[in-house]
Amino acid sequence: MRYQKPVTNNLGHGEAIPAKRRYEPIYMHIFHVGQKWVLPDPTFGIFYGEVVEISDKGRSGTVIITDDEGNLLDSFSGSAAVFQASGDWQLAE
């Protein structure tokens, strides 16, 4: 996951931004049909997601979620940002 550069400006009241809030994840907000995702889970193994349908110019879509044996487990329909925020999903390379 990529991270933004440190934020150096002040909050509205002249207080510096706390160090733990200086880096925030950047989420990809666009899906593409055929895009593949991976979610490693220490307890249940690896989950795979594949975008099978998009809408709203790729900002939303449907992702089919399978296990490492290809068994269909679930599907997700919604925005790309919400999908990424729902776990530690990473683009497969």
N, C-alpha and C positions, 0 to 999 in steps of 0.2 A: 504494500500500500504506500502511495506517495504522501508526503506531508508538505504543507505550506511552509514558507520561510517564517521565522519568528516575527510576530507582530510587535512593533515597537511603539505604536501610538498609544495614547492614554484612553481610558474609558471616560465617559461623560463627566465624571467628578474629579478628574485629575489623578485618579489612582492608576498605578501601573497595572498592566494585565499580569495576573499571577503566572509564574513560570509553568505550572502544570497546564495552563490553558493557552500557552503560546503556540503549540503545535496542534493543529486539528486535521484529521484525515480529509483528503479530497476524494469525493465519490464521483464515479463516472455516472453521468445522468442519461446516457443513451444506450439502448440495446440494439443489437444487430442480429438478424436471423442467422442461426448457426453458431453464434457466440457460445463459448464453453466456459464454465465456471467450476471451481473446485473448492470444497469445504472439508479440510481435515478435522476429524473429531477424535480425541484421544480415547474415548469410550466406545464409540460406534463405528469407527473406521473412517473411510473417505466417502464423501458424497459428491456427486457430479450433477451439474446443472447445464442444460442446453436451452437456449432461447429458440422457441419454435414459432413464435408469432409476435409481431410488434404492432403498436398503434401510437397515435399522437407523435408521429415522426420519430419513433424510437424511444420516446421518453417513458413509455409503458410497454409491457409485453407479458408473454406467458413463458415460464421456464419450467421444463420437465426435470424433476429431480430423481436421480437413480443412485443405487449403491455401486460398489466396486465390481459387482457381478452383473450389472446391467438391469437389475430388477427395478421396476417402477415403484417409487416410494411415495411421491407427492408431486404437486405442481404449485407454482406460484403465479399469480396474476396481479400485476400492479406496477408501480414505478421502479425504475432501475435503482434510484437512490434508496428506496425502502428495502428492495431486495438486498442490496449490499449491506445495509444497516441491520438486517435481520440475522446476521452471523458474520463470520470472518471469511466471506466468499471472496475468492481471488480469481482473476482471469487465468484460465489455463494457458500454458505456453505450448 
